């Protein structure tokens, strides 16, 4: 609550011109006090905070000799002081003490309001809790430090003179008592201590120099020497007394204040210290409760992050909170949760950029009292959202190795800005956050390890080891081909060669090995022939017997990659490097390893072991294929990368990762605008080589569509056999499958026409634009699309109506019989005959 003196009943003394009671010689009489001499306490002159928007000044200049004159005043009745002290000694509650002292001074001065401002030297803050006898609903803390004081003339007995008040102080005074009255501010000095060299410290980016902080260790060692040499002492300011009044009331008020605090100051200071100790103890208890709640959420990182933000907002009384985690691979700050809610898209901030980036880079807390005046603050977010950011408290979250994240609190509630108490809470809270997040990440890694272990066990049970006889047979066939194989080798590099026509598994292994020989990878990268044969055989066995995503698909994709490099002479022309070509061919063979015949969306929808392992990263199937490829490449018996240096090995794995992930069509569509800008003359510049590799691996994955009509139709049946099997599984689970995966709704000709028009042709158009010699690919695509249109028309003519279904097919095609040309799936069963 804020207390406004404008609402106070005036005392018997008439307040004129915004002042307090009358002057020392005025007609107002104060009960139990008369007129003799000064008590002799040396005090400074008071600062005046003018009401009605007036400025702050230091009042009349300090006298040049001796203390201010107190002539005309005498001490209050000792009985009053004794009664006050007796009532104060009955409690150590700082709030009760302040109320009693305020009422005592108010009765003596007839002032509309009195309040005390204890100075907390450890945190360099002023504290306001009580106005008169009214306790504020929320205490007010504000920064106050040594820049507010200057040394006075020692021979006058004034160790400090208030030079100026900071903006916070004057704003606080206006907030709690209004501006109807002028406010006189008196400083009360604490116990005298040896005047030694002060020491300052900086604990955060918002800290300023310490308020007369003493080096107590030095004091213990040098106190006696200092006292013996010059006897110099200095006193810290214990508190300020703020009281309504004008310049004419200054001396009289000072007299009563000195007379009162001469007896009660020690007890009051002790009460303030006890209050701060209790606050710190309660703060620790709260933080322990917070830690317990956070550690209970480590099983779900998203839930934990939302919990961290909720707890941070409550502890610091903030309006909003955002939390960023550090991506150690890119150095960026990443956030998927904003103010406790899932963000519509992932937010990334570069290291060192903005307030959060600065805190992440420096590891220092940043307390910004006026966001719009800070150079790191970006106003554009406020302008776009309509949210008004007043102040910010941003602090790092660390583990034992360094910064792992940043929390950012906006807009202090019930206060001007975040104070030192909030900084202390944030610093302690960040430790618990770091521990919780670290445990959550470890827990996630453990879960991944368990899922990976289950997959490995499944893989070991499913696949058989490659017998040595198969390896030796493959090596012999490659080294000593027969006449038929020689003829096959001559046509093998051509684009119109159809790998699916090979059919013999052993022959396909030999042809796969020939690709590495023909491209001179075996000699260039020192590949052991035995390991190459075992690698190809392991890859072949790594594919499951699904209708489409099987070894024959991988063999077909690898053949097209081989044909591109052979016919377009990509390596010889310097369009790609030999290492890129080597990685390209390996990726083509491994890009669908251990494919289960189900899509990424199904994996995620059913929370399969693969989805639990990879769903947070996207491209679930592709990441599994990459993992299996690396597993085979790391096997000692099939380690074809043995001849590479450490740098080359890392480079190869890096390309392999990019290429396999690029086979996810979602990634292809994301980079499609950049692919369309590729030109032949700029292929070697910047990231264009990597973009070209991504384009080519996608073309390889789709190469069946530029083969003969017989192959295209056959492959379509294989693809939809997988799609419909997935749709059947979804129906069994009570889910509604996509139309193309529903065997009762899909029309293959219509879907294929759409696929050729929207995916195949635009992709190959980019390839033809770069390599005009591949122009025949577009002719083949157009020819196959015409074939599908004829099938579509023929299927429609065989139907008994012309109404169009919701999927674009006419009604007969939605439920056509098993012998219809567009839905005949019998052919895929003969693929391996």
C-alpha positions, 0 to 999 in steps of 0.5 A, spaced: 500 500 500 502 507 499 500 512 504 499 519 502 500 524 507 494 528 503 489 524 506 492 525 514 488 529 518 492 535 520 495 537 527 493 543 531 499 546 527 496 550 521 501 548 515 502 553 510 505 553 504 506 546 504 511 546 510 510 543 517 509 546 524 511 553 526 518 555 527 522 555 534 520 562 536 512 561 533 506 561 537 505 553 537 507 550 543 509 543 544 507 538 550 512 537 555 517 541 552 520 549 553 525 553 552 533 552 554 539 550 551 541 545 545 543 538 547 550 539 544 549 533 539 553 535 532 548 534 527 548 536 519 543 541 516 537 537 513 535 536 506 529 539 503 524 535 498 520 540 496 512 539 495 508 540 489 514 538 484 519 542 487 526 540 487 531 537 492 536 542 495 540 542 501 537 547 505 541 553 508 549 552 508 552 548 514 555 553 519 562 555 519 563 553 526 560 549 531 553 545 531 547 548 529 544 553 534 538 549 538 537 556 543 530 556 545 529 548 546 530 544 551 529 536 552 523 533 553 520 531 559 525 525 561 518 521 563 516 521 556 523 518 553 523 513 559 516 511 557 518 511 550 524 507 551 520 502 556 515 501 550 520 499 545 524 495 549 518 490 550 519 488 542 524 487 537 519 487 531 522 493 527 515 495 524 512 496 531 519 500 533 518 504 527 510 505 529 512 508 536 518 512 534 514 515 528 508 517 533 512 519 538 516 524 533 509 526 530 506 528 537 512 532 538 513 536 532 505 536 530 507 534 523 502 530 518 507 525 517 514 521 519 517 515 517 524 512 517 528 510 512 533 504 514 540 504 510 542 497 509 549 497 507 550 490 505 545 491 499 546 499 498 539 500 499 534 504 503 528 501 506 521 504 507 516 500 511 512 504 516 508 511 515 506 514 521 503 508 524 501 505 518 505 499 515 505 498 508 502 492 504 509 491 501 515 494 503 519 499 498 526 498 497 531 503 493 538 503 491 542 508 495 549 509 495 556 513 497 554 517 491 549 521 495 554 523 500 560 528 500 565 529 506 563 535 510 568 539 514 571 535 520 573 541 524 565 543 524 564 536 526 560 534 520 563 527 517 557 527 512 553 532 508 548 530 503 550 532 497 544 530 492 538 525 492 538 520 487 531 520 483 529 513 486 529 516 493 525 523 491 520 518 487 519 514 493 518 520 497 513 522 492 509 516 492 508 514 499 507 521 502 505 525 495 507 532 494 502 536 498 508 538 503 515 539 503 519 533 506 525 534 511 530 529 511 535 528 517 541 523 517 542 519 523 549 516 524 551 509 527 556 507 532 563 510 531 568 506 528 576 507 526 576 511 519 580 506 515 581 505 507 574 503 504 573 497 500 568 497 494 566 491 490 561 489 484 557 483 484 553 485 478 552 489 472 547 494 476 551 495 482 555 501 484 560 503 489 559 501 496 556 505 501 562 506 506 563 499 506 569 498 511 574 493 511 573 489 517 579 485 517 584 491 516 580 494 522 582 488 526 589 488 524 590 496 524 585 499 529 590 500 535 595 503 530 590 508 527 587 510 533 594 511 536 597 515 530 591 520 529 585 517 533 581 519 526 574 516 526 568 516 522 561 514 522 556 510 517 549 513 516 544 508 520 538 511 517 534 517 515 528 520 518 523 523 513 518 528 516 514 534 513 516 541 514 519 547 511 526 550 512 523 554 518 522 548 522 529 545 521 532 546 527 526 545 532 525 538 528 533 536 528 533 538 536 527 533 537 530 527 533 537 528 536 534 528 543 530 521 541 535 517 537 540 518 543 537 513 547 533 508 542 538 508 536 542 502 538 535 498 540 532 500 533 539 498 529 539 491 532 531 490 530 533 492 523 539 487 523 534 482 526 529 483 521 534 482 515 537 476 518 529 473 518 528 475 511 534 472 509 532 465 513 525 466 510 528 467 503 533 460 504 526 456 506 523 459 500 528 457 495 529 450 498 521 449 497 522 452 490 528 447 489 524 441 491 518 443 487 523 444 481 527 437 482 520 433 482 519 436 474 526 433 472 522 428 468 519 433 463 524 438 461 518 442 458 514 442 464 521 444 468 522 450 464 515 452 465 516 451 472 522 455 473 519 461 470 513 461 474 517 460 480 522 466 478 516 470 477 513 469 484 520 470 487 521 476 484 514 479 483 515 480 476 510 481 470 513 476 465 519 471 465 522 468 459 527 463 459 533 461 454 537 455 454 544 455 451 545 451 444 552 449 445 553 447 438 551 454 435 552 458 441 545 461 440 540 462 446 534 458 444 527 458 447 521 454 446 517 457 452 515 464 453 511 466 459 509 459 461 506 458 454 509 454 448 511 459 443 508 458 436 515 458 433 522 457 436 526 463 438 533 464 437 538 469 439 545 470 437 551 470 443 552 477 445 546 480 442 541 483 446 540 483 453 540 476 454 545 475 449 550 479 453 548 476 460 550 469 456 556 471 454 559 475 460 555 470 465 553 477 469 547 479 472 544 485 469 539 489 472 536 494 468 531 500 471 529 503 465 529 498 459 528 504 454 534 508 456 538 501 455 542 501 449 541 493 449 534 493 449 530 492 443 523 496 442 521 493 436 518 487 440 514 492 445 511 495 439 509 489 435 506 486 441 503 492 445 507 490 451 510 495 455 517 493 458 519 498 464 525 494 467 528 488 466 532 483 471 536 478 467 541 473 470 545 467 468 543 460 469 550 456 470 552 449 472 559 447 474 562 448 467 559 455 465 552 458 463 547 453 460 541 458 460 539 465 461 532 467 465 529 474 463 524 477 468 520 484 466 516 489 470 517 489 477 510 489 480 509 493 486 515 497 486 519 502 481 524 496 479 528 490 481 532 491 487 538 488 491 533 483 494 531 481 487 538 480 485 540 476 491 534 471 490 535 471 482 543 469 484 541 464 489 535 461 485 539 461 478 543 455 482 537 451 483 535 452 476 542 450 474 542 444 478 535 442 476 536 443 468 542 439 469 539 433 472 533 434 467 538 434 461 541 428 464 535 424 465 533 425 458 540 422 456 538 416 460 532 415 457 535 416 450 540 411 452 535 406 454 531 407 448 537 406 444 539 400 448 532 397 446 533 399 439 540 396 439 537 389 442 532 389 436 537 390 431 541 385 433 535 380 434 533 382 427 539 382 423 544 376 422 552 377 421 555 377 414 558 370 413 566 370 411 563 366 405 559 371 402 565 376 403 569 372 399 564 371 394 563 378 393 570 380 392 572 374 387 566 376 383 568 383 382 575 382 381 574 376 376 567 378 372 564 373 367 562 375 360 555 377 362 558 382 368 562 385 363 557 387 358 553 389 364 558 394 367 558 397 360 551 400 361 551 400 368 553 408 369 548 410 364 542 414 366 537 409 363 539 403 366 534 400 371 537 398 378 531 394 379 531 390 373 538 386 376 533 382 381 539 378 384 542 380 391 549 377 390 550 381 383 547 387 386 552 387 391 558 386 386 555 392 382 555 396 389 562 395 390 564 397 382 561 404 384 567 405 389 572 402 384 569 406 378 569 413 382 576 411 384 574 412 392 578 405 394 585 408 392 584 415 394 581 413 401 585 407 402 579 403 403 581 395 404 577 391 399 575 386 405 572 392 409 568 394 403 565 388 401 563 387 408 560 394 409 556 393 402 553 386 405 552 389 412 548 395 409 544 390 404 542 386 411 540 393 414 534 394 410 528 390 412 523 387 407 518 392 406 515 393 400 518 399 398 524 402 403 528 396 402 535 394 399 533 395 392 530 402 393 537 404 396 541 400 391 537 404 386 538 411 389 546 409 390 546 408 382 543 414 381 548 418 385 554 414 381 551 416 375 550 423 376 558 423 378 560 419 372 556 422 367 556 429 369 564 428 371 562 432 378 569 431 381 573 432 375 570 439 373 571 441 381 563 442 382 564 437 388 570 435 392 572 427 392 570 427 399 564 430 398 563 425 392 565 419 397 560 422 402 555 422 397 555 415 395 555 412 402 549 417 404 545 414 398 546 407 400 545 408 407 539 413 407 534 409 409 537 404 413 532 400 418 526 403 415 520 400 418 515 402 412 512 407 416 512 415 416 515 420 421 508 423 422 506 416 424 512 415 429 511 421 432 503 420 433 504 413 436 510 415 441 514 409 438 521 408 441 524 412 435 520 418 436 522 418 444 529 418 441 529 423 436 522 427 436 525 433 439 530 434 433 525 432 428 526 427 422 525 421 426 526 416 421 532 420 418 536 420 424 535 413 425 538 411 419 544 416 420 545 412 427 545 406 423 550 408 418 555 410 423 554 404 427 556 400 421 561 405 419 564 404 426 564 397 426 571 394 426 570 389 420 566 394 415 570 401 417 571 403 410 573 410 413 579 407 416 584 411 411 582 418 413 585 422 418 581 425 424 580 431 420 577 428 414 573 423 418 569 429 421 568 432 415 565 425 412 561 424 418 558 431 417 557 431 410 553 424 411 549 427 416 547 433 412 545 428 406 541 423 410 537 429 413 536 432 407 532 426 404 526 428 409 522 432 404 520 437 409 527 439 409 527 439 402 521 444 402 524 448 407 530 450 403 527 449 396 527 457 395 534 457 396 535 451 391 531 455 386 537 460 386 542 456 384 546 457 378 551 453 374 557 459 375 556 460 382 556 452 385 563 453 388 561 459 392 559 459 399 554 454 401 552 453 394 556 446 394 552 443 400 545 446 397 547 442 391 549 436 394 542 436 398 538 437 391 542 431 388 540 427 394 533 428 393 533 427 386 536 420 387 531 419 392 526 420 387 529 417 381 524 412 380 520 417 377 524 418 371 525 411 369 520 407 364 513 407 365 513 400 367 518 401 373 514 408 375 507 404 375 511 398 379 514 403 384 507 406 385 504 400 387 510 398 392 509 405 395 502 405 396 502 398 399 506 401 405 502 407 405 495 403 406 499 398 411 500 404 415 493 407 414 490 400 416 494 401 423 492 408 424 485 405 423 486 400 428 488 405 433 482 409 432 485 414 428 483 417 421 489 416 416 491 421 411 487 420 405 493 418 401 494 412 406 486 410 406 486 404 401 478 406 401 479 413 399 486 414 395 486 414 388 493 412 385 493 415 379 490 422 381 495 422 387 501 420 382 499 426 377 499 431 383 506 428 386 509 429 379 506 436 378 508 439 385 514 435 387 518 431 382 518 436 376 519 442 380 525 439 383 528 436 377 527 443 373 532 445 378 537 440 376 536 441 369 537 448 370 544 447 373 546 441 368 542 442 361 545 435 359 540 432 364 534 435 360 531 428 358 529 427 365 523 432 364 521 429 358 520 422 361 517 426 367 512 429 362 511 422 359 509 418 365 504 424 367 501 423 361 501 415 362 498 416 369 492 421 366 490 415 361 490 410 367 486 415 371 481 416 365 480 409 363 479 408 371 473 413 371 470 410 364 470 403 368 466 406 373 458 407 374 458 415 375 462 421 374 461 424 381 468 426 384 470 424 391 473 429 396 480 427 395 479 429 387 478 422 385 471 420 382 467 415 386 468 409 382 476 410 384 475 411 391 472 403 392 475 400 385 476 392 385 482 389 386 483 387 379 482 395 377 489 397 374 490 403 379 489 399 385 492 392 383 497 391 389 499 384 386 505 386 383 509 388 389 510 381 391 514 378 385 519 384 386 524 379 389 522 373 385 
